[in-house]
């Protein structure tokens, strides 16, 4: 049990670290913008090193901030008025869920929640604002502390910690399953590193988990998807002109798998796979076939250079991890980020990735 003095010290440390985190994050954004327009290789290397250093420091700060929040919340006697939690937990859940459905977790105004009056919702948001689980911006300098006078109601770091500890089921990680097959000169190791790096520096990095399966045979893919139950499947390897993806048989020989075969596979997993990214040449036909059952399928409409394929993957996962405006389609935003990444490197390859979207 923490004493009042220990609690005050932790809160002081938290506020100081949060201020340092904000400063470093702003600095990191400026360095990245500078790197995006820099053409000198030596300067690019310098900025990349600075980015890596800042990323490492931000991770250290984030880990410590999370530790402090857990310590503080473990001894709270009144987390969101817990003495009445049995009476209001459903409303708390729904308010958090309303905020979680947009990115970055904000509500432009007090939401309408079925089964509750506006006054009940306003009162509950007021308590959550007072307890530090939500924050908001006043509409004007004369605004009161009442939620109706605020806009952009947002979950705080403390609120996210509360979600993790008390309502863990509301925060679902996105599992990314990376399947790598016959290299044929493709720089698959580098592609995986770029994906991991993009997720590591993402604003919402805690929402992603990466699993990797290599040297895949058809049965390996079937088992991997069934065992991992991922939300995102990323295939990096080689594709044939007829749209088949090249895998291996039991003897290590080439084994083409047709678009129809892969579509049938994903039909079995359509209840949890949200997006399939086929980072392989000539994979558009397979993406079209898979899109019959999966909401988002990305393929390549012709051969794509190694560098462009890796750059697209990097941009895609950058976009997936960024904070987006409230009405943005997450996977469309990630796809667009991948296209921009290619165009900034090589305009001629920018029309090769295609997104097949069939929302169900």
C-alpha positions in Angstrom: 0.0 0.0 0.0 1.4 3.4 -1.0 1.5 6.2 1.5 0.3 9.6 0.6 3.9 10.8 0.3 4.8 7.9 -2.0 1.7 8.7 -4.1 2.7 12.3 -4.4 6.2 11.4 -5.5 4.9 9.0 -8.1 2.5 11.6 -9.4 5.3 14.2 -9.6 7.5 11.8 -11.4 4.7 10.9 -13.8 4.0 14.6 -14.7 7.7 15.2 -15.2 8.2 12.2 -17.4 5.0 13.0 -19.4 6.4 16.5 -20.1 9.7 15.0 -21.3 7.8 12.5 -23.4 5.9 15.3 -25.1 9.1 17.3 -25.8 10.9 14.3 -27.3 7.9 13.3 -29.3 7.7 16.8 -30.9 11.4 16.7 -31.6 11.0 13.3 -33.2 8.3 14.6 -35.5 10.5 17.5 -36.6 13.5 15.1 -37.3 11.2 12.8 -39.4 9.9 15.8 -41.4 13.5 16.9 -42.1 14.6 13.4 -43.1 11.7 13.2 -45.6 13.1 16.0 -47.6 16.8 15.4 -47.1 18.7 14.1 -50.1 22.3 14.0 -48.8 23.1 10.3 -47.8 25.4 11.4 -44.9 22.7 13.7 -43.5 20.1 11.0 -43.9 22.2 8.6 -41.9 22.6 11.2 -39.2 18.9 11.9 -39.0 18.1 8.1 -38.9 20.5 7.7 -36.0 18.8 10.6 -34.2 15.4 9.0 -34.8 16.6 5.7 -33.4 17.9 7.4 -30.3 14.7 9.3 -29.8 12.6 6.2 -30.3 14.6 4.4 -27.7 14.1 7.2 -25.2 10.4 7.4 -25.9 10.1 3.6 -25.3 11.9 4.0 -22.0 9.7 6.8 -20.9 6.6 5.0 -22.0 7.5 1.9 -20.1 8.2 3.9 -16.9 5.0 5.9 -17.3 3.0 2.6 -17.6 4.7 1.3 -14.5 3.7 4.4 -12.5 0.1 4.3 -13.7 -0.2 0.6 -12.6 1.2 1.5 -9.2 -1.1 4.4 -8.7 -4.2 2.6 -10.0 -3.5 -0.6 -7.9 -4.1 1.4 -4.7 -7.0 3.7 -5.7 -10.0 3.4 -3.5 -12.2 5.4 -5.8 -11.3 4.5 -9.4 -14.2 6.0 -11.3 -16.3 5.9 -8.2 -15.9 2.2 -7.7 -18.2 2.1 -4.8 -21.0 2.6 -7.4 -19.3 0.6 -10.1 -21.9 -2.1 -10.2 -24.4 0.7 -11.0 -22.5 2.6 -13.7 -19.9 0.1 -15.2 -22.1 -0.4 -18.3 -22.3 3.3 -19.0 -18.5 3.7 -18.3 -17.9 0.8 -20.8 -20.0 2.4 -23.5 -18.4 5.9 -23.1 -14.9 4.3 -23.4 -16.1 2.3 -26.4 -17.5 5.4 -28.1 -14.1 7.0 -27.7 -12.2 3.9 -28.8 -14.1 3.7 -32.1 -12.3 6.7 -33.4 -8.7 7.5 -33.7 -7.1 9.2 -31.8 -9.8 8.2 -29.2 -11.8 11.4 -29.1 -15.4 12.4 -29.2 -16.3 15.7 -30.9 -19.1 16.2 -28.4 -21.0 14.4 -25.7 -22.2 11.1 -27.3 -25.7 9.7 -27.4 -25.8 6.3 -25.8 -28.8 4.1 -26.1 -30.6 3.3 -22.8 -29.2 6.4 -21.1 -30.5 10.0 -21.0 -28.2 12.8 -22.0 -28.1 14.0 -18.4 -26.8 10.6 -17.2 -24.1 10.6 -19.9 -23.1 14.1 -19.2 -22.8 13.4 -15.4 -20.7 10.3 -16.0 -18.4 12.1 -18.4 -18.1 14.8 -15.8 -16.9 12.3 -13.2 -14.5 10.7 -15.6 -13.1 14.2 -16.4 -12.7 15.0 -12.7 -11.0 11.6 -12.1 -8.5 12.2 -14.9 -9.6 9.3 -17.1 -10.8 11.7 -19.8 -9.7 15.1 -20.9 -11.2 17.7 -23.2 -10.7 21.1 -24.8 -13.0 24.0 -23.9 -15.1 25.5 -26.7 -14.0 28.9 -25.6 -12.2 30.7 -22.8 -15.4 31.2 -20.9 -16.4 27.5 -20.9 -17.2 25.9 -17.6 -16.0 22.5 -16.5 -19.2 20.8 -17.7 -18.8 18.3 -20.6 -21.4 20.1 -22.7 -19.0 23.0 -22.9 -16.2 20.9 -24.2 -15.1 19.4 -27.5 -12.7 16.5 -28.4 -13.3 14.5 -25.3 -10.3 12.2 -25.2 -9.1 9.1 -23.2 -6.0 10.1 -21.2 -3.0 7.9 -20.5 -4.5 7.2 -17.1 -7.8 6.2 -18.8 -6.0 3.8 -21.1 -4.2 2.3 -18.1 -7.6 1.9 -16.4 -8.9 0.1 -19.5 -6.0 -2.3 -19.5 -6.4 -3.1 -15.8 -10.2 -3.1 -15.3 -11.7 -3.6 -18.8 -9.0 -5.5 -20.6 -11.5 -7.0 -23.1 -12.2 -3.5 -24.5 -8.6 -3.1 -25.8 -7.8 -5.7 -28.4 -4.4 -6.1 -29.9 -4.1 -6.4 -33.7 -2.1 -9.5 -34.4 0.0 -9.3 -37.5 1.0 -12.7 -39.0 4.0 -12.4 -41.4 4.4 -15.4 -43.7 7.7 -15.5 -45.6 8.4 -18.0 -48.4 11.1 -18.9 -51.0 13.4 -15.9 -51.0 14.6 -15.9 -54.7 16.8 -12.9 -53.9 14.0 -11.0 -52.2 15.2 -9.1 -49.1 12.7 -10.7 -46.8 14.8 -10.2 -43.6 15.0 -6.5 -44.3 11.2 -6.3 -45.0 10.5 -7.9 -41.6 12.9 -5.6 -39.9 11.2 -2.6 -41.5 7.8 -3.8 -40.4 8.9 -4.4 -36.9 10.6 -0.9 -36.8 7.4 0.7 -38.2 5.3 -0.9 -35.4 7.9 -0.1 -32.7 7.8 3.6 -33.4 4.0 3.7 -34.0 1.9 6.0 -31.8 -0.4 3.0 -31.1 2.4 0.4 -30.9 0.9 -1.3 -27.9 -2.1 -2.3 -30.0 0.0 -4.5 -32.3 1.6 -7.9 -31.9 3.8 -9.5 -34.6 4.2 -13.2 -35.3 6.5 -14.6 -38.0 6.4 -18.0 -39.8 9.1 -18.7 -42.4 9.8 -21.4 -45.1 6.1 -21.9 -45.4 4.4 -24.8 -47.2 0.7 -24.8 -47.9 0.0 -26.8 -44.7 2.2 -24.4 -42.7 0.0 -21.5 -43.8 -3.2 -23.3 -43.0 -1.9 -24.2 -39.5 -0.3 -20.8 -38.8 -3.5 -18.9 -39.6 -5.7 -21.3 -37.5 -3.3 -21.2 -34.6 -2.5 -17.5 -34.5 -6.0 -16.2 -35.6 -4.5 -12.9 -36.8 -6.3 -9.8 -37.8 -3.7 -9.0 -40.5 -1.9 -11.5 -42.7 1.2 -10.3 -44.5 2.7 -12.5 -47.2 6.1 -11.6 -48.5 7.6 -13.8 -51.2 7.3 -14.5 -54.9 4.2 -14.5 -57.2 3.7 -15.9 -60.7 2.1 -14.2 -63.7 -1.1 -16.3 -63.3 -1.6 -14.9 -59.8 -0.3 -18.0 -57.9 1.9 -17.5 -54.9 5.0 -19.6 -54.8 5.4 -21.8 -51.7 7.3 -25.1 -51.1 6.4 -28.7 -51.0 7.7 -31.2 -48.5 10.8 -31.7 -50.6 11.7 -28.0 -50.7 10.6 -27.6 -54.3 8.5 -24.8 -55.8 4.8 -25.3 -55.1 2.4 -22.7 -56.7 -0.8 -22.1 -54.9 -3.7 -20.6 -57.0 -5.8 -17.6 -56.2 -8.8 -19.8 -55.8 -7.0 -22.0 -53.3 -6.0 -19.1 -51.1 -9.4 -17.6 -51.4 -10.9 -20.8 -50.0 -8.4 -20.8 -47.2 -9.4 -17.2 -46.1 -13.1 -18.0 -46.4 -12.5 -20.3 -43.4 -11.0 -17.4 -41.3 -13.2 -14.5 -42.4 -14.6 -14.1 -38.9 -11.3 -12.6 -37.5 -9.0 -11.7 -40.5 -9.6 -8.1 -41.4 -6.8 -7.5 -43.9 -4.5 -9.5 -46.2 -1.4 -7.9 -47.7 0.3 -9.9 -50.5 3.6 -8.2 -51.0 4.5 -10.3 -54.0 4.6 -9.8 -57.8 1.4 -10.4 -59.8 -0.7 -10.9 -56.6 -3.6 -8.7 -57.7 -5.6 -11.7 -58.9 -5.2 -13.4 -55.5 -6.2 -10.2 -53.7 -9.4 -10.0 -55.8 -10.2 -13.6 -55.0 -9.6 -13.2 -51.3 -11.6 -10.0 -51.2 -14.8 -12.1 -51.7 -14.4 -13.1 -48.0 -12.0 -10.5 -46.4 -12.8 -6.8 -46.1 -9.4 -5.6 -47.2 -7.0 -7.4 -49.6 -3.9 -5.8 -51.1 -1.9 -7.2 -54.0 0.5 -6.1 -56.8 -0.7 -5.7 -60.4 2.7 -6.4 -61.9 6.3 -7.1 -60.8 7.5 -4.9 -58.1 11.1 -4.1 -57.2 12.4 -5.3 -53.9 13.0 -1.7 -52.7 9.5 -0.6 -53.6 7.9 -3.6 -51.9 9.8 -3.0 -48.7 9.1 0.8 -48.9 5.3 0.0 -49.3 5.3 -2.3 -46.4 7.1 0.3 -44.3 4.7 3.0 -45.2 1.7 0.7 -44.7 2.6 -0.1 -41.1 3.6 3.5 -40.4 0.1 4.4 -41.5 -1.5 1.6 -39.5 0.2 2.9 -36.3 -0.3 6.6 -36.7 -3.1 8.5 -35.0 -5.8 9.3 -37.6 -8.7 11.8 -37.7 -11.9 10.4 -36.4 -13.6 9.4 -39.7 -10.6 7.8 -41.4 -10.8 4.3 -42.7 -7.8 2.7 -40.9 -6.7 0.3 -43.6 -7.4 2.7 -46.4 -5.3 5.3 -44.6 -2.5 2.7 -44.2 -2.6 1.8 -47.9 -2.5 5.4 -48.9 0.6 5.9 -46.6 2.3 3.0 -48.4 1.5 4.5 -51.8 3.0 7.8 -50.7 6.1 6.1 -49.4 6.7 4.5 -52.8 6.0 7.7 -54.7 8.5 9.6 -52.7 11.1 7.0 -53.6 10.1 5.9 -57.1 7.0 7.4 -58.8 7.0 4.6 -61.5 6.2 2.0 -58.9 3.5 3.9 -57.2 0.6 2.4 -59.2 1.5 -1.2 -58.6 -0.1 -1.9 -55.2 -3.9 -2.2 -55.4 -6.4 -2.3 -52.6 -9.6 -4.4 -53.0 -12.1 -3.4 -50.4 -15.4 -5.2 -49.8 -16.9 -4.2 -46.5 -19.4 -6.7 -45.1 
